[in-house]
Amino acid sequence: MYHVAVAFDVQPDRREEFIAAAHADARESAVDEPFTQRFELVEDENDPNRFYLDEVYDDAAAFDKHMAGPHFAEFFRRIGDIAEGPTWLIRGTRVVDPTAA
């Protein structure tokens, strides 16, 4: 599994627009991209205008497909003038414990 986590700082008066755009991206990716395993929006506990996207894909190639797709482009079109980011926090492949059941 390929994990991605990014942060966005959103203009306070545009929070709801950002939330709507992120939720639309998550919903549409879940429907149209079988290689998207998880797509969650998280609000920072100390800063209500900082949000994180926590995403999981089948592999790095699947994430590349997501980035080349229409939902990714639409999300960035919608948030282009209301948020700073993404700031990359995590980008990598899960290391599985071979002894875990």
C-alpha positions as CSV (number, residue, x, y, z in Angstrom):
1,M,0.0,0.0,0.0
2,Y,1.2,3.5,-0.9
3,H,0.5,6.2,1.7
4,V,0.3,9.9,1.1
5,A,-0.4,12.7,3.7
6,V,-0.5,16.4,2.9
7,A,-1.4,19.5,4.7
8,F,-3.3,22.6,3.5
9,D,-3.7,26.0,5.3
10,V,-7.1,27.4,4.3
11,Q,-8.3,31.0,4.5
12,P,-10.7,31.1,7.5
13,D,-13.6,32.5,5.5
14,R,-13.3,29.8,2.8
15,R,-13.1,26.7,5.1
16,E,-16.5,25.3,4.0
17,E,-15.5,25.6,0.3
18,F,-12.3,23.7,1.0
19,I,-14.1,21.0,3.0
20,A,-16.7,20.6,0.2
21,A,-13.9,20.3,-2.5
22,A,-12.0,17.7,-0.4
23,H,-15.1,15.7,0.2
24,A,-16.1,15.7,-3.4
25,D,-12.6,14.5,-4.4
26,A,-12.8,11.7,-1.8
27,R,-16.3,10.6,-2.9
28,E,-15.6,10.7,-6.6
29,S,-12.2,9.0,-6.3
30,A,-13.8,6.2,-4.3
31,V,-16.4,5.6,-7.0
32,D,-14.1,6.0,-10.1
33,E,-10.7,4.8,-8.8
34,P,-10.7,1.2,-7.6
35,F,-7.0,1.6,-6.7
36,T,-7.9,4.3,-4.2
37,Q,-8.1,2.5,-0.8
38,R,-8.6,5.4,1.6
39,F,-9.1,9.2,1.2
40,E,-9.8,11.0,4.5
41,L,-10.0,14.7,5.4
42,V,-8.7,15.5,8.9
43,E,-8.9,18.9,10.7
44,D,-6.0,19.9,12.8
45,E,-6.8,19.8,16.5
46,N,-5.1,23.1,17.3
47,D,-5.7,25.0,14.1
48,P,-9.2,24.9,12.6
49,N,-7.8,26.3,9.3
50,R,-5.3,23.5,8.7
51,F,-6.4,20.3,7.1
52,Y,-4.7,17.1,6.2
53,L,-5.5,14.6,3.5
54,D,-4.7,11.1,4.5
55,E,-4.7,8.8,1.4
56,V,-3.9,5.2,0.6
57,Y,-3.5,3.7,-2.8
58,D,-2.7,0.2,-4.1
59,D,0.8,1.3,-5.0
60,A,2.8,4.3,-6.3
61,A,1.6,3.8,-9.8
62,A,-2.0,4.0,-8.5
63,F,-1.2,7.4,-6.9
64,D,0.2,8.6,-10.2
65,K,-3.1,7.6,-11.9
66,H,-5.0,9.5,-9.3
67,M,-2.8,12.6,-9.8
68,A,-3.4,12.4,-13.6
69,G,-7.2,12.0,-13.2
70,P,-10.0,14.4,-13.4
71,H,-10.9,14.5,-9.7
72,F,-7.4,15.6,-8.7
73,A,-7.5,18.4,-11.3
74,E,-10.9,19.5,-10.2
75,F,-9.9,19.6,-6.5
76,F,-7.0,21.9,-7.3
77,R,-9.1,24.0,-9.6
78,R,-11.5,24.5,-6.7
79,I,-9.0,25.3,-4.0
80,G,-6.4,27.2,-6.0
81,D,-7.1,30.6,-4.5
82,I,-8.3,29.5,-1.0
83,A,-5.6,27.3,0.3
84,E,-1.8,27.1,0.6
85,G,-0.4,23.7,0.0
86,P,0.0,20.9,-0.3
87,T,2.8,20.5,2.2
88,W,4.0,16.9,1.9
89,L,4.0,15.0,5.2
90,I,4.2,11.4,4.1
91,R,4.8,9.8,0.8
92,G,5.8,6.1,0.8
93,T,5.1,2.5,0.8
94,R,3.9,0.7,3.9
95,V,6.4,-1.8,5.4
96,V,4.5,-4.9,6.3
97,D,5.5,-7.1,9.3
98,P,5.8,-10.5,7.7
99,T,5.3,-12.2,11.1
100,A,1.9,-10.4,11.8
101,A,-1.2,-12.5,11.5
